[in-house]
């Protein structure tokens, strides 16, 4: 049964993940892919996610898929029971995943019981296609991306950071543009979405 934990901002839902990890009796090792943030000027959310995992007692192994060969990336993901993919530029992330031929492997591992945690870009790529996200992310940075087909693990399309600076305008514009065409699921920075098989739940962090 597929098990996904999707969010806008992992540090903002740390307590929800603590509860989730406890209920699922997750092991304490996570494979952490920060690659989407490589081309972003601001990467503080990646450091915050790292700290959140460490605060929760996880041993974090960082894997930048743009900086390793295909065999290494595939082996690390194949061995992983818990995979986290960070926020950043969604198109760049998808480009790097495709270059290393990792999409089908990630799908196979999810089907085989690996827990998938996706923050922002990492949540968006669980959709069938990410072209709808071009309002929020610059598509031009992914010069080697030939198509925008993604993991196709869910039948909805995440819009992260709804109502959250500095994404208020772009998130709302995405919602306005595609609400009649796609099954959109907006999240703010205190919400997480749990996917268990075909069941989907949205949880809110109490602060």
VENMONOR-V216035 format. One record per residue. N is the residue number from 1. RES is the residue in three letters. SS is DSSP state (2 for helix, 1 for strand, 0 for the rest). PHI is phi in radians with two decimals (* if undefined). OMEGA is omega in degrees with one decimal (none if undefined). Layout:
N/RES/SS/PHI/OMEGA
N/RES/SS/PHI/OMEGA
This chain:
1/UNK/0/*/-179.0
2/UNK/0/-1.18/179.2
3/UNK/1/-2.38/-178.0
4/UNK/1/-2.14/173.5
5/UNK/1/-2.13/-172.5
6/UNK/1/-2.03/-177.0
7/UNK/1/-2.70/173.3
8/UNK/0/-1.46/-166.7
9/UNK/0/-2.58/-171.6
10/UNK/2/-1.06/-179.3
11/UNK/2/-1.09/179.7
12/UNK/2/-1.40/179.6
13/UNK/2/-2.20/-176.4
14/UNK/2/-1.01/-178.2
15/UNK/2/-1.20/174.6
16/UNK/2/-1.11/179.3
17/UNK/2/-1.24/176.2
18/UNK/2/-1.01/179.3
19/UNK/2/-1.14/179.4
20/UNK/2/-1.06/-178.9
21/UNK/2/-1.11/178.9
22/UNK/2/-1.19/-179.5
23/UNK/2/-1.12/-178.3
24/UNK/2/-1.50/-177.2
25/UNK/0/0.89/-178.8
26/UNK/0/-1.19/170.1
27/UNK/0/-1.15/-172.2
28/UNK/0/-1.77/176.9
29/UNK/1/-2.11/179.2
30/UNK/1/-2.31/172.6
31/UNK/1/-1.60/-166.7
32/UNK/1/-1.97/-178.3
33/UNK/1/-1.86/-177.5
34/UNK/0/-1.66/-166.2
35/UNK/2/-0.99/-177.8
36/UNK/2/-1.03/-178.6
37/UNK/2/-1.49/-173.8
38/UNK/0/-0.98/-174.1
39/UNK/0/-1.81/179.9
40/UNK/0/-1.62/176.9
41/UNK/0/-1.20/-180.0
42/UNK/0/-1.76/-178.3
43/UNK/0/-2.24/-176.3
44/UNK/2/-1.03/-179.3
45/UNK/2/-1.12/177.5
46/UNK/2/-1.24/176.0
47/UNK/2/-1.07/179.6
48/UNK/2/-1.14/177.5
49/UNK/2/-1.14/176.2
50/UNK/2/-1.01/180.0
51/UNK/2/-1.09/179.7
52/UNK/2/-1.08/177.7
53/UNK/2/-1.07/-179.5
54/UNK/2/-1.14/177.3
55/UNK/2/-1.09/179.5
56/UNK/0/-1.48/174.8
57/UNK/0/1.55/-179.4
58/UNK/0/-1.51/167.9
59/UNK/1/-1.53/-173.5
60/UNK/1/-1.84/170.8
61/UNK/1/-1.92/-177.8
62/UNK/1/-1.56/177.8
63/UNK/0/-2.30/173.6
64/UNK/0/-1.56/-173.0
65/UNK/0/-1.23/177.2
66/UNK/0/-1.39/-173.2
67/UNK/0/-1.91/178.7
68/UNK/0/-2.26/179.9
69/UNK/0/-1.42/-175.1
70/UNK/2/-1.05/-176.7
71/UNK/2/-1.09/179.2
72/UNK/2/-1.11/-179.4
73/UNK/2/-1.05/-179.1
74/UNK/2/-1.13/-179.7
75/UNK/2/-1.12/-179.2
76/UNK/2/-1.12/-179.6
77/UNK/2/-1.19/179.1
78/UNK/2/-1.06/-177.8
79/UNK/2/-1.47/-171.2
80/UNK/0/-1.43/172.7
81/UNK/0/-1.74/-178.3
82/UNK/1/-2.46/-176.5
83/UNK/1/-2.04/175.7
84/UNK/1/-2.03/175.5
85/UNK/1/-2.14/-170.5
86/UNK/0/-1.39/171.3
87/UNK/0/-1.40/-177.4
88/UNK/0/2.49/178.3
89/UNK/0/-1.53/-173.9
90/UNK/2/-1.15/-177.9
91/UNK/2/-1.24/176.0
92/UNK/2/-1.11/178.2
93/UNK/2/-1.02/-178.8
94/UNK/2/-1.10/177.3
95/UNK/2/-0.98/-177.2
96/UNK/2/-1.21/176.3
97/UNK/2/-1.10/179.9
98/UNK/2/-1.23/-179.9
99/UNK/2/-1.06/-179.8
100/UNK/0/-1.69/176.7
101/UNK/0/0.96/-173.5
102/UNK/0/-1.83/-175.3
103/UNK/2/-1.07/-177.6
104/UNK/2/-1.14/178.2
105/UNK/2/-1.15/178.7
106/UNK/2/-1.06/177.4
107/UNK/2/-1.05/178.9
108/UNK/2/-1.09/-178.7
109/UNK/2/-1.19/175.6
110/UNK/2/-1.07/178.7
111/UNK/2/-1.10/-177.5
112/UNK/0/-1.61/173.7
113/UNK/0/1.94/177.1
114/UNK/0/-1.15/175.3
115/UNK/1/-1.42/-179.5
116/UNK/1/-1.94/176.4
117/UNK/1/-2.00/-178.5
118/UNK/1/-2.16/177.6
119/UNK/1/-1.91/175.9
120/UNK/0/0.94/178.0
121/UNK/2/-0.95/179.4
122/UNK/2/-1.14/175.2
123/UNK/2/-1.44/-177.5
124/UNK/2/-1.05/-175.1
125/UNK/0/-1.24/175.1
126/UNK/0/-1.33/178.2
127/UNK/0/-1.30/179.5
128/UNK/0/-1.20/-175.6
129/UNK/1/-2.65/-175.9
130/UNK/0/-1.90/-176.7
131/UNK/2/-1.00/-179.1
132/UNK/2/-1.06/-176.0
133/UNK/2/-1.50/-176.0
134/UNK/2/-1.21/174.8
135/UNK/2/-1.31/-178.0
136/UNK/0/-1.51/-177.1
137/UNK/0/-2.12/177.7
138/UNK/0/-1.36/-178.8
139/UNK/2/-1.27/-173.0
140/UNK/2/-1.17/-178.3
141/UNK/2/-1.25/-178.0
142/UNK/0/-1.71/-173.3
143/UNK/0/-1.19/-178.2
144/UNK/0/-1.77/-179.7
145/UNK/0/-1.55/-175.3
146/UNK/0/-1.58/176.8
147/UNK/0/-2.62/-174.7
148/UNK/0/-1.97/174.8
149/UNK/1/-1.20/-173.7
150/UNK/0/-2.07/-170.2
151/UNK/0/-1.26/-179.7
152/UNK/0/0.98/177.6
153/UNK/0/-1.64/-178.0
154/UNK/0/-2.30/-178.9
155/UNK/0/-1.76/177.3
156/UNK/0/-2.22/-176.0
157/UNK/1/-2.23/-177.1
158/UNK/1/-1.23/165.9
159/UNK/1/-1.98/-178.4
160/UNK/0/-1.42/169.6
161/UNK/0/1.13/179.1
162/UNK/0/-1.09/-179.9
163/UNK/0/1.33/-175.8
164/UNK/0/-1.96/174.4
165/UNK/0/-1.18/-0.9
166/UNK/0/-1.64/-172.9
167/UNK/0/-1.90/-174.4
168/UNK/2/-0.97/-175.1
169/UNK/2/-1.21/-175.3
170/UNK/2/-1.24/177.7
171/UNK/2/-1.16/179.7
172/UNK/2/-1.16/178.6
173/UNK/2/-1.12/176.9
174/UNK/2/-1.12/178.5
175/UNK/2/-1.08/-178.6
176/UNK/2/-1.15/-174.7
177/UNK/2/-1.27/-169.6
178/UNK/2/-1.95/-174.4
179/UNK/0/-1.10/179.1
180/UNK/0/-1.49/-174.1
181/UNK/0/-1.86/-172.2
182/UNK/0/-2.22/174.5
183/UNK/0/-1.45/-174.4
184/UNK/1/-1.49/176.9
185/UNK/1/-2.30/-178.3
186/UNK/1/-1.37/177.7
187/UNK/0/-2.30/168.2
188/UNK/0/-1.64/-172.4
189/UNK/0/-1.39/177.4
190/UNK/0/-1.99/-178.8
191/UNK/1/-1.98/173.2
192/UNK/1/-2.32/179.6
193/UNK/1/-2.01/177.0
194/UNK/1/-1.81/174.9
195/UNK/1/-2.02/178.5
196/UNK/1/-2.25/-172.2
197/UNK/0/1.12/178.8
198/UNK/0/-1.74/-178.4
199/UNK/1/-1.58/-179.8
200/UNK/1/-2.21/177.4
201/UNK/1/-2.27/173.4
202/UNK/1/-1.89/-179.8
203/UNK/1/-1.96/-179.4
204/UNK/1/-2.15/176.8
205/UNK/0/-1.32/177.1
206/UNK/0/-1.56/179.1
207/UNK/0/-2.28/none
